[in-house]
Amino acid sequence: MRQSRQAQAQTDEISVREAQLRLAELGPEVVAAPAAVKVACAGKPVEHSSTFDAGMLCVSFRKSVLVKSRQALTVRVSAS
């Protein structure tokens, strides 16, 4: 997992090198309540809902997401 933060944005990326990974939800820490959350897997948008409580963002996927070998799941969070 890789994470980068800038003034008003944060990006979390989970890359799968071998095999595959199925996710139903993800809970990255964020510094502030997000204004927008965008999720993509292998560059394609993923339907999701999100909640924020005490610095923890909970991203729940409408259908579990399968991240295959050599793919990445990216969560982009913006504060404004």
C-alpha positions as CSV (number, residue, x, y, z in Angstrom):
1,M,0.0,0.0,0.0
2,R,1.2,3.5,-0.9
3,Q,-0.1,6.7,0.5
4,S,0.6,10.3,-0.5
5,R,-0.8,13.5,1.0
6,Q,-0.8,17.1,-0.2
7,A,-2.5,20.2,1.2
8,Q,-6.1,19.4,0.2
9,A,-5.8,15.8,-1.2
10,Q,-4.8,12.3,-0.3
11,T,-4.2,9.3,-2.5
12,D,-4.1,5.7,-1.2
13,E,-3.2,2.9,-3.6
14,I,-3.2,-0.8,-3.1
15,S,-1.2,-2.6,-5.8
16,V,-1.3,-6.4,-6.3
17,R,1.8,-7.9,-7.8
18,E,0.8,-11.6,-7.8
19,A,-2.5,-13.5,-7.2
20,Q,-5.6,-11.3,-6.5
21,L,-7.2,-9.5,-3.6
22,R,-11.0,-9.1,-3.0
23,L,-12.1,-6.1,-0.9
24,A,-15.6,-5.2,0.5
25,E,-14.4,-2.1,2.4
26,L,-11.3,-0.1,3.1
27,G,-10.5,2.2,6.1
28,P,-7.7,4.7,5.4
29,E,-6.9,7.4,8.0
30,V,-7.5,10.9,6.7
31,V,-6.6,14.3,8.3
32,A,-10.0,15.9,7.8
33,A,-13.5,15.2,6.7
34,P,-13.5,14.6,2.9
35,A,-15.5,16.7,0.5
36,A,-15.1,14.0,-2.2
37,V,-14.0,10.4,-2.5
38,K,-13.2,8.8,-5.8
39,V,-12.3,5.1,-6.2
40,A,-10.9,3.3,-9.2
41,C,-9.7,-0.2,-9.9
42,A,-7.4,-0.7,-12.9
43,G,-8.4,2.8,-14.0
44,K,-12.1,2.2,-13.9
45,P,-14.5,3.9,-11.5
46,V,-15.8,1.8,-8.6
47,E,-19.2,2.3,-7.1
48,H,-18.9,3.0,-3.3
49,S,-20.3,4.8,-0.3
50,S,-18.2,6.4,2.4
51,T,-18.5,7.6,6.0
52,F,-16.1,9.6,8.1
53,D,-15.8,9.4,11.9
54,A,-12.9,10.5,14.2
55,G,-10.2,10.6,11.5
56,M,-11.2,7.3,9.9
57,L,-12.7,7.1,6.5
58,C,-14.8,4.0,5.8
59,V,-15.2,3.2,2.0
60,S,-17.7,0.5,1.4
61,F,-18.0,-1.1,-2.1
62,R,-21.5,-1.8,-3.5
63,K,-20.1,-5.0,-4.9
64,S,-16.8,-6.5,-3.6
65,V,-13.9,-5.4,-5.7
66,L,-11.5,-7.9,-7.2
67,V,-8.0,-6.4,-7.7
68,K,-6.1,-8.8,-10.0
69,S,-2.4,-9.4,-10.5
70,R,-0.6,-6.2,-11.8
71,Q,-3.7,-4.0,-11.0
72,A,-4.2,-1.3,-8.4
73,L,-7.1,0.1,-6.4
74,T,-6.8,3.8,-5.9
75,V,-8.8,5.9,-3.4
76,R,-8.5,9.7,-3.9
77,V,-9.8,11.9,-1.1
78,S,-10.1,15.7,-1.5
79,A,-11.0,18.1,1.3
80,S,-12.3,20.8,-1.0
